[in-house]
Amino acid sequence: MKKTADPSFCADKMKVLSDVTRLSVLEELLQGPKHVAEINAVLKLEQSLLSHHLQVLRRSGLVKTTRDGKAVLYEIAPEARAATSGKALNLGCCQISFVGLPKKR
């Protein structure tokens, strides 16, 4: 993810992260790549709602997909991985850490 000082760039990333479901999805994906069913086993959402949130995360550049046979594997985009910690994201304008956040389960 490119670094930028453009306030609208950062604001767009923050809007994506302003949803608790998307934060929960990202927290799951920080543990490693997962299929939709694996994410949903933890979050227990309607499949269409989870797919919507995954699409938003993918369009924002935070998540990437890979074909795995007939399934799709989701993972944190390499450019969004923070170099300093496995539990943080690089948004390009700042980093967000998932260390110490309470679990929503």
N, C-alpha and C positions, 0 to 999 in steps of 0.2 A: 504494500500500500504506500503510495507516495506521501511524503510529508508536505503539508501545506499550511500556510498561515491564513488562508481564506476562511473567514468566519462562517460563510454559508456551507462550505464543505464539512466543517466540524458540526454545524447545526443539523445537517442532513443525517450524519452518523448518529448523533444523539437522539434524533427523532426515531430512528430505527430501534435504538436501545431503550426507548421509553416504555416499552411493553414488557410486562413481567414474563409473559410466555416466551418471547424471543430471548430474554435474558436466561431463562431456564434451559432453552434449547442450546444456546451457546455454552452454557456451563456443562451440559452433557457432552457436547462435541469437543470441549477442551480436554476431556478424558480420552478421546480418540475417535476415529471415524465410526459412524453408525448408520444403519439402515433406518428407515422411517419406523418400522415395527419396534426396533430396539429403543428408539427415542420415546415412542408412544407407550411402551411398557412401563416407563418411569413416569411420564407426564400425564398419561391417561386422558388424552384429548380426543375429540372427534377427528378422524383421519383428514377430513377436508380442512378443518381449522389448522391442524398441524402443517399440512401442505401449504396453506396460505402463508403461514409464518416462515416456513423454510424458503418459499419463493421470495419474500421480502428480504430475508437475510442474504440470499444468493444475489439478488439484484443490487444490493448495497455493497457487494464485494467482500462481505465478511465470511461467507460460506461458499465452498465449491462442491461440485458433484462429479462423480465418476460412475460410469456404467459398471455394474457387477452382475453380468448375465442379464436377467430380466429386471433386476432390482437396481436401485440407485443408492449409492453410498454417499453420505454427506460428511463433510469435514470442514474444519476451520481453514479458510484460505491461507496459503503460506505467507502472503504479504500481511495478513492480519494477525499472525502469531507474534506475540511480544518476544523479543530476544532474551529478555531478562527473566522471564518466569513462564512456566507452563500453565499457570492459572490466570493469565492476563491477555488482553487483546491490544494490538496496536491499531489505533483508528487513523493514524496518519497525522492527526493534530494533537493527540494525547494518547495515553494508555489507560485502560480500565482493568482493574484487578478484581478477581472473584474470590480472593482469599478473605476468609472471615465472614462471608455473606451467609445468612441463615438459609438452611435448606427448605424449599417449598415442596413438601411431599404429603 
